[in-house]
Every structure is written in structure tokens, then in C-alpha cells.
Amino acid sequence: MWVRDRLDGLWSDEDFADWYPRDGRPGLSPAQLATVCVLQFVLGLSDRQAAEAVRCRIDFKYAMAMELDDPGFHHSVLTDFRDRLTEGDRADRLLDLALARLKEAGLVRERTTQRTDSTHVLAAVRDLTRLELVTEAVRAALEEVASTSPHLLDGLIDEDWGLRYGRPVRLGKNPTKPMTRILATGNDAIRLLEHLYRHGADRMSGPRVQALRQIMVQNYHRDAAGHLRWRTAEKEGGAGLPPSSGAIVSPYDTTARYARHGHVINWKGFAAHLTETCASDGPNVITDVATTASTTHDSKVLPGIHSRLSRRGLLPAEHLVDAGYTSLPNLEQAACEHQVTVSGPLKSNPTHQHRRGEGFARDDFHIDFDRRQVTCPQGQVSAGWHGPYPTSSPTAAPLIVARFTKSQCRPCPARTQCTSTADSARTVGFPPRELRDLQLRVRAEQQTPEWKARYAVRSGVEGTVNEFAHGHGMRRCRYRGQRKAHVQHVLTAIAINIERLSGLPPTEKAPPSRRPTAFQSYLDQRGIFRPKSWRTLGT
């Protein structure tokens, strides 16, 4: 009701014109369907419950400007609308439109302080061991073929197949005869894939058969004699396991990934990155939600967040983040392209001398970028200057490497404070000049009480993460697939914005009146009297 009274709705049907074809049977109002989807997440309703609420609840009808006798719609329409949201960047566009309405109403503005944090999201799949994964992948492929082309299974399936794949697999972590099961399941999978290939069904296979093919490649290999072998962590002959960023963990959701955060949290699913305003003179509004694979590093997400905020006209002046987002390239890019100050703890000097607090760390060396040389604390000048080289870490800047020779380091009286071995020479790595100056400036600023007081505001985003995860069930995906998970997160963000803003105390300024309807505009243009309020109808 607050959205209808204060904003006259978050969307109009014209906002969704390019989502639907210009010809064909008229569909339901997309603005109304979007509103129902958001109300689902405000109240935690299923599709059936939401459709029933539209049919019988007056507040739902009021929010969507429906007549009281409107019969509503079938609950399956919501599934179709969410499928449309998964195409392209439509989910982000839906959030764009909602934030544009809030910006017009003065409830959110640009160049304030914002903060970002991420949390883990569990995929809507079972936690399977590798043997269970392969076995369930075979069963899922059999179910898919049986539902679309059952005749293809004739001549292949016998009683043994029925015993092994007649019901969902439950093997546990310590099954009996594991190697026998591993080889039998692998041979069954190969027989099934080869059988489909011979019958020409390989080119028209569905997602379960495609998932089985990928899972087989990731978990089995052929040895030199052509025998099927189980992949292990040892990379003998190039037969190691794939990295977790590409390993499939379920045949029903091939986008979910296994990830570990420290020594405490490990999960299979995705990661959600939440950004909200945190200015002291206004309400906190969710301005961006990003859904990524669980193995995607936080530093890779920040440029995309700033690009979307720039498109919405909601870039912050200062962006508070944790150490996962604060790579030197990100800080420089945000300042140059968007004039955004990214505030977060930079990683300390990586040398072991700095970590132990003894010896000569990198900052003890004088770097002369003009002469391309480095001078050590004992006065020796480097003999080589190489790079900058790209690094494998997504959080690290390119490195320039300055090398000293063994003839310089061996006779040095302070060699033990500089190198760890007797027969080695010191090398010093550091970023290019612009990034090096930025690094020194940011590290010095982070030691000031003023910066620490500003950065303390970032901790409030933990409450927002808790609100998403425990108040609205975002910890577990409602749907399968990263695109659908992102739709869930966007709808949850809009729902939380509505909850927060509608709970604010009313302002002294009266809310703007609704736009007149087409017939009311017709009466006004011709000077025909019409009642301005329902209270005047009886007079």
C-alpha cells in the first residue's frame, strides 16, 4: 500500500514492452506480475499462495490497482514471468526501474557512502560424493531419455540397470566395494553415451545427458592401455582432478560450484554480493545485488558493481569494502573511471621479513623508477630490472622485479637479514609507479583515526547479510541455476527495500497525488466536473 500511495507503483507495463512480442494473444500485466513476485518475497509465499492472495486479499489488489472482483491468474504464470527475468540482464533492469522510482521520490541519491559484502548461498541440490555424483548423473540421464524418447533404451536396459538406477542413489561416504562400483558405473555411462550416439540421439540430447558427458570427463580417464580409470588428486599423466571452478557437483545444476572459505565454511552453490547505502541522514537502500559462482574472487566483482551503479546514477563517493575487494587495480580503476574512493584494508607486505618483523622488508629498499634501479639498505644497487609481469593472483597488481647478484649479496655483512639461504641473491618485487604511490598513500591513510572511524560503518552490512539470509531465506536457493538464483536475490533486494522504506515515519510533506486516468484527463481537458476524492461521491 505504501508503494501504491507514495510511488504510484514501482513499474508500469510500458517498462516491459520489449519483453513480449507485438502480436499474438494479449498477456497479463507484467507490472502486476513483477509486483506479485516482490510481494512473494516480502511475505515468504509460494507461487500458489501468492496467486491465492491476488485472488482474495484486498491489499494485494490495492497494490496492483486491480478491481475487487478481479479473479486473478493461475500460479504457473509466475514461473513463466521468472523465466523471462532470467534472459539477459532483465533481472538487473528490474532493479534499475525500482531504484529509479526511489530516486525520483528522493529516497536514494548519488555520491553518498555505500558498503558491500558477500555471503555464501547453497544450491538447491544434494551434497553428493564423487561416486554418488556419477551414479546419479547416469540415473538422471536415463530419466531424461525415458521421458523424451523411451524407445532408445530398448536393447540396453536390463535387470541390473534397474537395480542400480531404479531409485535415487544413497551410497554414503563409505560404500561397500567402492572400486567395483566406480568401474561398473563408469562402464554403464560409456555404454549409454555410445548407445545414444549410434542411434543419432547424441546431437539432440538434453541437459542431463550433456551433464553426464562432462561429469565422465572430469572423473574418469583412459590409461595407456585404453582401460577406464578413476581420476585422483595425483596428476600422473595429466589425469588429475579439474579445478573446483570448473568441476560439476550435481547433474541437476551444472552452474553450482564447490568452494571453501578459510577453515570454517565450505559449500556447494554460489556467492551473493550485496551493496547498500549507509549515509547517516537517510534510509539504507539496497542498490546492487550480484550473484556469482562460489569460486569467483571478490575482487573480480567490484568493477561490475560500479558499472551497474553508474548506469543507475547511484555511484557512491566512498565505497566501504573488506579486504577481498581491495586490489590495487580495483582502487585505481574506481578512482579514474568513476571517481569513487574504495576504502578497505590493503594486504600487508608479503615478504617473510615483514611478516616476522625482522630483517629487511620490501619497504626498506629505495626504488628509483626514473633510473630503473633499486638500492638496498646497505647501499648496493640492483643489477637487473624486469617487468612488469602479470601475476596469477586476481588480487595482485603487475609486478616489477629487481634482482641483485650473488657477488653483491655473498660478502654483505647483513645478508642473513636479507635472504634466507646462503647461496642466493635478493630479489625485490613491487608494482608500477602509479600503483606503488597509491599503495603507500592508502596504507598511510589507513593508520589514521579518521579513516578507522569512517571504515567502522562497514560492519553494519553484516546485519544486512543476516537479514537476507535468515529473514528472507536467501541462504538456500529456491530455484536451480545461477540465473534463477540471481532473480531470487534481486526480488529479495526489492522486497527488503520496500520493507525498510515503508516502515519509515511519515514525512510532513503530503505524498504526491496519483496520476489521473485517461477518462479523468478527458474530463479535465473539457472542463467537466469530476469528484477529486471518494469522500465527495455522496455530496
C-alpha positions in Angstrom: 0.0 0.0 0.0 2.9 2.3 0.7 4.3 1.7 -2.8 1.0 2.5 -4.4 0.4 5.6 -2.3 3.9 7.0 -2.3 5.3 5.9 -5.6 2.2 5.0 -7.6 3.7 1.6 -8.2 7.3 0.6 -8.9 6.7 -0.3 -12.6 4.4 0.3 -15.5 3.5 -2.0 -18.4 5.5 0.2 -20.8 8.7 -0.7 -18.9 8.4 -4.3 -20.1 7.4 -3.6 -23.8 10.5 -5.3 -25.2 9.9 -8.5 -23.2 6.9 -9.6 -25.2 6.1 -10.0 -28.9 4.0 -7.3 -30.6 1.5 -9.8 -32.0 -0.4 -12.8 -30.5 -2.8 -13.1 -27.6 -2.7 -10.3 -25.0 -0.9 -11.4 -21.8 -1.3 -10.4 -18.2 0.1 -7.1 -17.0 3.9 -7.6 -16.5 4.0 -4.7 -14.0 1.4 -6.5 -11.9 3.3 -9.8 -12.1 6.5 -8.1 -11.1 4.8 -6.6 -8.1 3.4 -10.1 -7.1 6.9 -11.6 -7.4 8.2 -9.0 -5.0 5.3 -9.4 -2.5 6.1 -13.1 -2.5 9.5 -12.4 -1.0 8.1 -9.8 1.3 5.8 -12.3 2.9 7.6 -15.6 2.1 4.8 -17.0 -0.1 4.9 -19.9 -2.6 3.5 -19.4 -6.2 0.2 -21.0 -5.2 -0.1 -18.8 -2.1 0.8 -15.7 -4.0 -1.8 -16.4 -6.7 -4.4 -17.1 -4.0 -3.5 -13.8 -2.2 -4.1 -11.9 -5.5 -7.5 -13.5 -5.8 -8.7 -12.9 -2.3 -6.6 -10.2 -0.5 -7.7 -6.6 -0.8 -4.2 -5.2 0.0 -2.7 -7.2 -2.9 -5.4 -5.8 -5.3 -4.8 -2.3 -4.0 -1.0 -2.6 -4.6 -1.6 -3.7 -8.2 -4.6 -1.3 -8.9 -6.9 -4.2 -9.6 -10.7 -4.3 -9.3 -12.0 -6.0 -6.2 -13.8 -8.7 -8.3 -10.7 -9.5 -10.4 -10.3 -13.3 -10.4 -6.5 -13.1 -10.6 -4.5 -15.7 -12.5 -3.1 -19.2 -12.4 0.0 -19.7 -10.3 2.0 -21.1 -13.2 2.1 -17.6 -14.8 4.6 -16.6 -12.1 7.0 -19.3 -13.3 6.8 -18.0 -16.8 7.5 -14.5 -15.7 10.6 -15.5 -13.7 11.8 -17.4 -16.8 11.6 -14.2 -18.7 13.6 -12.4 -16.0 16.5 -14.9 -16.4 17.1 -13.8 -20.0 20.0 -11.4 -20.5 20.2 -8.7 -17.8 16.5 -8.4 -17.3 16.7 -9.0 -13.5 19.2 -6.2 -13.2 16.9 -4.0 -15.3 14.0 -4.7 -13.0 16.2 -3.4 -10.1 17.1 -0.4 -12.2 13.5 0.6 -12.6 12.7 0.1 -9.0 15.7 2.2 -7.9 14.8 4.9 -10.5 11.4 5.3 -8.8 13.0 5.6 -5.4 15.5 8.1 -6.7 12.7 10.2 -8.2 11.0 10.2 -4.8 14.2 11.4 -3.1 14.6 8.2 -1.1 18.1 7.4 -2.5 20.7 9.6 -4.1 24.1 9.5 -5.7 27.5 10.2 -4.2 26.7 9.1 -0.6 28.6 6.4 1.3 27.9 2.7 0.3 29.2 -0.6 1.6 29.4 -4.1 0.1 29.9 -7.6 1.4 29.4 -11.1 0.2 27.9 -14.3 1.6 27.6 -17.9 0.5 24.4 -19.3 -1.0 23.7 -23.1 -1.0 22.4 -24.5 -4.3 19.1 -26.5 -4.3 20.9 -29.8 -4.8 22.0 -32.7 -2.6 25.6 -32.9 -1.3 27.0 -35.8 -3.2 30.2 -37.7 -3.0 32.1 -38.2 -6.3 30.8 -41.8 -6.7 27.2 -40.7 -5.9 27.6 -37.8 -8.4 28.5 -40.2 -11.3 25.8 -42.7 -10.3 23.1 -40.0 -10.0 24.3 -38.5 -13.3 23.6 -41.8 -15.1 20.2 -42.1 -13.4 19.3 -38.5 -14.4 20.3 -39.2 -18.0 18.2 -42.4 -18.0 15.2 -40.4 -16.6 15.6 -37.8 -19.3 15.8 -40.2 -22.2 12.9 -42.3 -20.8 10.7 -39.2 -20.7 11.5 -37.9 -24.2 12.5 -41.0 -26.3 11.9 -44.2 -24.3 12.4 -46.4 -27.4 16.1 -45.5 -27.4 16.6 -47.5 -24.2 15.3 -50.8 -25.8 18.0 -53.4 -26.0 20.2 -51.6 -23.5 18.4 -51.7 -20.2 18.2 -55.0 -18.2 17.5 -56.0 -14.6 21.0 -54.9 -13.4 20.4 -51.4 -14.7 17.0 -51.4 -12.9 18.7 -52.4 -9.6 21.4 -49.8 -9.9 19.4 -46.8 -11.2 15.8 -47.6 -10.3 15.7 -45.1 -7.5 17.8 -42.1 -6.3 21.3 -43.1 -5.2 22.2 -43.3 -1.5 25.7 -44.6 -1.0 27.2 -42.5 1.8 30.9 -41.8 2.2 32.0 -45.4 2.8 30.1 -47.6 0.3 30.9 -51.3 0.1 33.2 -52.4 -2.8 33.8 -48.8 -3.9 36.2 -49.6 -6.8 33.8 -52.2 -8.2 31.0 -49.6 -8.1 33.2 -46.9 -9.7 34.2 -49.1 -12.7 30.7 -50.5 -13.1 29.1 -47.1 -13.1 31.7 -45.7 -15.5 31.2 -48.5 -17.9 27.4 -48.1 -17.7 27.8 -44.4 -18.5 30.0 -45.1 -21.5 27.6 -47.7 -22.8 24.7 -45.3 -22.5 26.5 -42.4 -24.3 27.8 -44.7 -27.1 24.3 -46.2 -27.5 22.8 -42.7 -27.9 25.5 -41.8 -30.3 24.8 -44.8 -32.5 21.1 -44.0 -32.7 21.7 -40.4 -33.6 20.3 -39.1 -30.3 23.6 -37.6 -29.3 23.0 -34.3 -31.2 19.5 -33.8 -29.7 20.4 -34.9 -26.2 19.1 -32.8 -23.3 20.9 -31.1 -20.4 21.1 -34.3 -18.2 22.9 -36.3 -21.0 25.2 -33.3 -21.6 25.9 -33.1 -17.9 26.7 -36.8 -17.8 29.2 -36.4 -20.6 31.0 -33.6 -18.7 31.0 -35.5 -15.4 32.5 -38.5 -17.0 35.4 -36.4 -18.5 36.0 -34.8 -15.1 36.0 -38.1 -13.1 37.4 -40.8 -15.4 40.3 -41.1 -17.9 41.8 -43.8 -20.2 45.2 -45.2 -19.3 47.9 -46.1 -21.9 46.2 -49.5 -22.5 42.8 -47.9 -23.1 41.3 -49.0 -19.8 38.9 -46.8 -17.8 40.5 -45.3 -14.7 39.2 -43.2 -11.8 40.8 -39.8 -11.6 42.7 -39.0 -8.3 44.3 -35.9 -6.9 47.7 -37.0 -8.2 48.4 -35.6 -11.7 50.1 -38.6 -13.2 50.0 -38.4 -16.9 47.7 -35.4 -16.9 44.9 -37.4 -15.2 44.4 -35.1 -12.1 41.1 -33.7 -11.0 39.7 -30.5 -12.5 39.9 -27.2 -10.5 36.8 -26.5 -8.4 36.0 -23.5 -10.6 35.0 -25.9 -13.4 34.1 -29.2 -11.5 30.4 -30.0 -11.7 28.9 -31.0 -8.3 25.4 -32.0 -9.4 23.8 -33.2 -12.7 20.7 -31.1 -11.9 22.6 -27.8 -11.5 25.7 -27.6 -13.6 26.4 -24.0 -12.6 26.9 -24.7 -8.9 30.5 -25.0 -7.6 32.3 -26.2 -4.5 34.2 -23.6 -2.6 35.9 -23.2 0.8 36.3 -20.1 2.8 39.1 -20.4 5.3 38.9 -23.4 7.5 35.3 -22.9 8.6 32.9 -22.7 5.7 32.7 -25.0 2.7 29.6 -25.2 0.5 28.3 -26.0 -3.0 26.5 -23.2 -4.7 27.0 -19.6 -5.4 28.1 -16.3 -3.8 25.9 -13.2 -3.4 27.4 -9.7 -3.2 25.1 -7.1 -1.5 25.6 -3.3 -1.8 23.6 -0.7 0.2 23.7 2.9 1.1 24.8 3.8 4.6 24.6 7.6 4.9 23.7 8.9 8.3 21.0 11.2 7.0 18.8 8.8 5.1 17.5 5.2 5.0 19.7 2.3 3.9 18.7 1.2 0.4 20.0 -1.9 -1.4 21.5 -0.5 -4.6 23.0 -3.6 -6.2 23.0 -7.4 -6.0 25.5 -9.6 -7.8 25.3 -13.4 -8.0 28.5 -15.2 -8.9 30.0 -18.7 -8.9 31.2 -19.6 -5.4 34.8 -19.8 -6.7 34.8 -16.2 -8.1 37.1 -13.9 -6.2 35.5 -10.8 -4.6 38.0 -8.5 -6.4 36.6 -9.6 -9.8 33.1 -8.4 -8.8 33.8 -4.8 -7.8 34.2 -3.4 -11.4 30.8 -4.8 -12.4 29.2 -3.3 -9.3 30.5 0.1 -10.2 29.4 -0.2 -13.8 25.8 -1.0 -12.8 25.7 1.7 -10.2 27.0 4.2 -12.8 24.2 3.1 -15.1 21.6 3.7 -12.3 23.1 7.1 -11.4 23.8 5.9 -7.9 27.6 5.8 -7.7 28.9 6.4 -4.2 31.5 8.9 -3.2 33.1 6.4 -0.8 32.7 2.6 -1.1 33.4 0.6 2.0 34.5 -3.0 1.4 36.5 -5.7 3.1 40.0 -6.9 2.2 38.7 -9.3 -0.5 37.7 -6.4 -2.8 40.7 -4.1 -2.3 43.2 -4.9 -5.0 45.3 -2.1 -6.2 44.0 -2.3 -9.8 40.4 -2.0 -8.5 41.3 1.1 -6.4 42.9 2.8 -9.3 40.1 1.9 -11.8 37.3 3.0 -9.4 39.1 6.4 -8.9 39.9 7.0 -12.6 36.7 5.8 -14.3 34.0 6.6 -11.6 35.6 9.0 -9.1 34.8 6.5 -6.3 37.1 6.1 -3.3 37.3 2.5 -2.4 38.1 2.1 1.3 39.2 -1.2 2.6 42.3 -2.8 4.2 45.0 -3.5 1.7 47.0 -6.7 2.2 50.2 -6.1 4.0 53.7 -6.6 2.7 54.0 -10.3 1.6 57.7 -10.8 2.3 58.6 -13.1 5.2 60.9 -10.4 6.7 57.8 -8.2 7.1 55.7 -11.0 8.5 58.3 -11.9 11.1 59.1 -8.3 11.9 62.9 -8.9 11.4 65.3 -8.2 8.6 64.9 -6.0 5.5 61.4 -6.0 4.0 60.5 -4.5 0.7 59.7 -1.1 2.1 63.3 -0.8 3.3 64.6 -0.7 -0.2 64.7 2.6 -2.1 63.1 2.4 -5.5 64.1 4.8 -8.3 61.6 4.4 -11.2 63.4 7.0 -13.3 66.7 5.2 -13.3 65.1 1.8 -13.1 67.1 0.6 -10.2 66.7 -0.3 -6.5 69.1 0.4 -3.7 69.3 -1.9 -0.7 69.8 -0.7 2.9 73.5 -1.5 2.6 73.9 0.8 -0.4 74.1 -1.9 -3.1 72.3 -1.1 -6.4 70.3 -3.7 -8.3 71.8 -5.2 -11.4 68.6 -6.0 -13.2 65.1 -4.5 -13.7 62.5 -6.7 -15.3 58.7 -6.5 -16.0 56.1 -5.5 -15.1 54.9 -9.2 -15.1 51.2 -10.2 -14.7 50.5 -12.2 -11.6 48.4 -15.3 -11.2 46.5 -13.9 -8.2 43.3 -11.9 -9.1 44.0 -9.6 -6.2 47.6 -8.6 -7.1 48.9 -5.9 -9.3 51.5 -6.5 -12.0 55.0 -6.8 -10.5 58.3 -5.3 -11.5 61.2 -7.5 -10.3 64.6 -6.0 -9.4 67.4 -8.5 -8.9 70.7 -8.3 -7.1 73.7 -10.6 -8.0 75.3 -13.2 -5.8 78.5 -11.3 -5.9 76.7 -8.4 -4.2 74.9 -10.5 -1.6 77.5 -13.0 -0.6 80.0 -10.6 1.1 77.3 -8.5 2.6 77.5 -8.4 6.4 73.7 -8.1 6.7 73.0 -11.0 4.3 71.2 -13.1 7.0 68.7 -10.2 7.5 68.0 -10.1 3.8 68.0 -13.6 2.3 67.1 -16.9 3.8 69.7 -19.1 2.1 73.5 -18.8 2.0 73.8 -19.2 -1.8 71.0 -16.9 -3.0 70.7 -13.3 -4.1 67.9 -11.0 -3.1 65.1 -10.1 -5.5 62.5 -7.3 -4.8 59.1 -7.2 -6.4 56.8 -4.2 -6.4 54.0 -2.7 -8.6 54.5 0.0 -11.2 55.0 3.6 -10.1 51.3 4.8 -10.2 50.1 1.7 -8.2 53.1 1.9 -5.8 52.3 5.6 -5.0 48.7 4.7 -4.5 49.6 1.7 -2.2 51.9 3.8 0.0 49.2 6.6 0.2 46.4 4.2 1.1 48.4 2.3 3.7 49.4 5.6 5.4 45.8 6.8 5.4 44.5 3.6 6.9 46.6 4.2 10.0 44.8 7.5 10.9 41.9 7.6 13.4 39.7 9.4 10.9 39.9 6.6 8.4 39.3 4.0 11.0 36.2 5.9 12.2 34.8 6.1 8.7 35.6 2.4 8.0 33.8 1.3 11.2 30.5 1.9 9.4 31.2 -1.0 7.1 30.4 -3.5 9.8 26.7 -2.6 9.6 26.5 -4.6 6.3 26.8 -7.8 8.3 23.3 -7.1 9.6 22.0 -6.7 6.1 23.6 -10.1 5.1 21.8 -11.6 8.1 18.6 -10.0 7.1 18.9 -11.5 3.6 20.0 -14.9 4.8 17.8 -15.6 7.8 14.9 -13.1 7.4 14.2 -13.9 3.7 15.7 -17.3 3.2 18.4 -16.3 0.8 20.9 -18.8 2.2 19.3 -21.6 0.2 18.3 -21.2 -3.4 14.6 -21.5 -4.3 15.5 -22.4 -7.8 18.2 -24.2 -9.7 20.8 -22.5 -11.8 22.8 -19.3 -11.3 20.5 -17.2 -13.4 17.4 -18.1 -11.4 19.3 -17.7 -8.2 20.1 -14.1 -9.3 16.4 -13.5 -9.9 15.7 -14.7 -6.4 18.3 -12.3 -5.0 17.1 -9.3 -7.0 13.5 -9.9 -5.9 14.6 -10.3 -2.3 16.6 -7.0 -2.5 13.5 -5.1 -3.8 11.3 -6.7 -1.1 13.8 -5.6 1.6 13.8 -2.0 0.2 10.0 -1.9 0.4 10.0 -3.2 3.9 12.6 -0.7 5.1 11.1 2.3 3.4 7.5 1.6 4.2 8.5 1.4 7.9 9.9 4.9 8.0 7.8 7.5 9.9 5.7 9.6 7.5 7.1 12.9 6.4 5.4 16.3 6.9 5.1 16.7 3.2 2.0 15.0 1.8 2.6 12.2 -0.7 2.1 13.2 -4.4 -1.3 12.5 -5.8 -1.9 9.8 -8.3 -1.7 10.5 -11.9 -5.2 10.9 -13.4 -6.6 8.1 -15.5 -7.4 8.5 -19.2 -11.0 9.3 -18.6 -10.2 11.7 -15.8 -7.8 13.5 -18.1 -10.6 13.7 -20.7 -12.9 15.3 -18.2 -10.3 17.8 -17.1 -9.4 18.8 -20.6 -13.1 19.6 -21.4 -13.7 21.4 -18.1 -16.3 18.7 -16.9 -16.5 18.4 -13.1 -15.4 15.2 -11.5 -15.0 14.4 -7.8 -11.4 14.6 -6.5 -11.9 12.1 -3.7 -14.2 9.2 -2.9 -15.4 11.1 0.1 -17.2 13.6 -2.1 -19.2 11.0 -4.0 -22.2 11.3 -1.8 -22.4 15.1 -1.8 
